[in-house]
Amino acid sequence: MKGADTHDPITVVFASDDNYCQHLAVTILSLIEKNENEVLHLIVMSIGINKLHKDRLGRIIEGKSLVSLQFVELDSSSYRHFRVDGHISWAAYARIFIPDLVPPEIRKVLYLDCDLYVADSIRPLWQTDITAYPLAAVPVVHEAHKKSLGIPEDKNYVNSGVLLMNLDLWRSRNLTRKLIDYIENNAGLLKNWDQDALNAVLFDQIYALNPRWNVSNRTFKLTAEELKLRPEEHQSLKDKPGIVHFTTDYKPWDYLNPNPFTRHYWRILKTTPYRDYRPPLRSALKRLPPEYRPRTLLGKLWPKRVQRDG
């Protein structure tokens, strides 16, 4: 499977339940906005998404002749015992079932989380040659529990929010079954849930993507030295990312988020059927980093430094 033809359709897969449909709408529209001349085949793996949300998601692609949207139901009842914690739902595990749920003639897909902003054309990403790999993803620097997962020091640990998947190799190596077995037998190790399982099972089968395809919140928080980057590389990631990932539980839709690309979430949200959403006031006050909080409750809730992102 060499780099794709410059005009072949791009198949992008998402996974969501009802709770994340609003954010999925923003991610999809950002993808379309930056890839307006691409034929995009979008597949949403649905974990019980209701008709209201399906209709809303369908409306966001109306009039976009190059874009198709398909829902594929995923029955998670047999795997509800998989470990979840905090803000993570079972939907995080859906990506490991993609090769079994999409039609067998689909040989390659790009999986994207729902908490992303696509900031550039994904054609270069799609054309990455992963003939020899079942998976491609962006490595994470300073992953604390690599050792506990049995990953050798010289191997990468990757973030699972953006995955380029070679389904031919994945299927031939029966990787979904191997991942299920690992998840069921190692729940205590899975501090990062599906991501830990993918890394533990596939650490020697993953192609490392350019960091610009999964620019996380830590990119805007840490220094170039901490990220093991040259200063010019670090600046380029902040100025011209390919995909911005709102990692951790600091999400733009819950409270004020210092990530400079938060403003695009709100800009795009205004064009969706979810445009009337407002973040809970209590959540905003509680979770806002100290340097962004107003001095008093009578002060202005949206400081200028953050208001431009709203």
Secondary structure, DSSP 4 states (H G I P E B T S, - for coil): --SPPTTS-EEEEEEE-GGGHHHHHHHHHHHHHH-TTS-EEEEEEESS--HHHHHHHHHTTTT-TTEEEEEEE---GGGTTS---TT--GGGGGGGGHHHHS-TT--EEEEE-SSEEE-S--HHHHT---TT-SEEE-B-SS-TTTGGGT--TTS--B-TTEEEEEHHHHHHTTHHHHHHHHHHH-GGG-TTHHHHHHHHHHTTSEEEPPGGGSEEHHHHHS-TTTTT--HHHHHHHHHS-SEEE--TT--TTTS----TTHHHHHHHHTTSTTTT----HHHHHHHS-GGGS-SSTTS-SS-HHHHTT-
